[in-house]
Amino acid sequence: MNRRWMRRDVLKTLAAGGGMLATPFALRTAFGAGDPDLHLRVMAAPAAMAIRSGPQTRGLRYTAEVLRGRRDAVRPAPGNLGPTLELRRGERVRIEVVNRTGEATVVHWHGMIVPESADGHPHQAVPSGERYTIEFTVRNPAGTYLYHPHPHPITGRQTYHGLAGLLIVRESGERDMGLPAPEHELALVLQDRRIGEDNQLVFKQMMMDDMNGVLGDRVLVNGVDDAAFKVAPRVYRLRVANVSNARIYKLAWSDGRPLRAIASDGGLFSRAEGVQERPYVTLFPFERVELIEDFGARRDGAEIALVSQRFSGVDMMGSMMGGGMMGGMMGGMMGGMMGPSQGAELHVARFTVSPGVRIRPAALALPKEEARAREGRHELHTQLAFRMMRGFLNGRSFDSQDMMAVADDERLPAGIASVWTFANDGRGMPMPHPIHIHGVRFRVIERSAGAVPEELRRGMLDAGYKDTFGIFPGERVRVQVAPAVPGLFMVHCHNLEHEDGGMMRNCLFEA
């Protein structure tokens, strides 16, 4: 019999595991007695932002300040993007989150291995005018991570209007790997948006936005429209993050050069995996990829663009109308109202190579493979389905009346590697989904044949550690998960409109 865990059961488990958020603030602070290495304040509030020329755009924005510790832990970002937070592996970090948005919110530290009390679960959202404090030690390896809101059911709207930021973890060993120095890195946070003639963001317009997810007609890079970069004739490290509500990108260079990936969501690839070279990279919402690009291989003054190439097979309107002329006509009409459909060709950013001395690339030495957790025999199976404008995991959606409810088939042992199989073959509308698991880094160990568009297949990157992966209709994806921290976390579709519609469940990592 599949017994549901209700709130009282979960609270007992979390109390045993040292969960802090349910306790009074003074007691929570006592758990982290002593000064942290780094103390930050992050505030979410309305803002007027310079996204493009003309009137400023009204929205929401994160700001941050250092209260104690390294002053370089916070770097400002342009446009509507929150500041970049730069942490170091092993640091003890305290973050005070202040909500001035006018509605409830909470911050999720996407990809970070933190206690459940710091994760940013929807049940932890606080009303506007309130604040809360979290504390954690940075366990993640060097990599590119994110922070964004996670209140139910308004994550999509808050993120779309500006609440998102980049989080970078560094460690000293990076300097010995031949990687470009921080001054030769470029962060590229991609967010497609619809912007009206008055420069204001246009969010949902019709029911199809809830089904497909909100798609925009232009790509903001680091919160700015029509982004352009001047680069020296040398090697750069590009940190690319898809922070769009729903768009899948097929990233490629306009001059046809291949993309060379060195890292995914959970950090650098191992030496055995090596640099992954692709003609393009398929990037689902909230996936990240780090690229090595030698701009010195191009002539002085060369102008190249990063683009999202056209692809087909993921446009739901065409599929609903049966394809052919009618499907194409209806898809075109709806696309005009909603913005370009999935698979439309989009400009991302321009790069101009400045004249100068060409610096030869250093030899790259990626890290040795990490020791893996002991393998257990536990397995989970989750079936995905999308019907009646809602998404389901094993036939269930998120319980907004009891946000901490957990079923027996939503539990995993901590400290042991288990296999979790996701099957995108449930009843209803066949749709691709980006699946995100909170609180863990995992490995994709197997994909079965499904309706993966041939135009996207070569760009799928399953190497290294992940926290988000894309799954197409009919696919079965097996991942190996070894939770390092016990507690109540989440698994959900990271198409933000699907998530807000309930395609989200709890998962309990048991000590």
ABEGO torsion letter per residue (X at the ends): XBBBBBAAAAAAAAAAAGBAAABBAAAAAAAABEBBABBBBBBBBBBBBBABBEBBBBBBBBBBBBABEBAAABBBBBEABBBBBBBBBGBBBBBBBBBAAGBBBBBBBBGBBBBAAAAGBAAABBBBGBBBBBBBBBABBBEBBBBBBABOAAAAAAAAAGBBBBBBBBBAAAAAAGBBBAAABBBBBBBBBBBBAAGBBBBBABAAAAAAEBBBABBBBGGBBGBBBBBBBBBBBBBBBBABAABBBBBBBAAGBBBBBABBAAEBBBAAAEBBBBABBBBBBGBBBBBBBBAAABBBGBBBBBBBBBBBGABAAAAAAGEEAAAAAAAAAAAAAAEBBBGBBBBABBBBBBBEBBBBBBBBBBBBBBBBBBBBABBBBBBBBBBGGBBBBGGBBBBAABAABBBAAABBBBGBBBBBBBBBABBEBBBBBBBBBBGBBBBBABBBBBBBBAAAAAABBABEBBABBBBBBGBBBBBBBBBABBEBBBBBBABAAAAAAGBBBBBBBBX
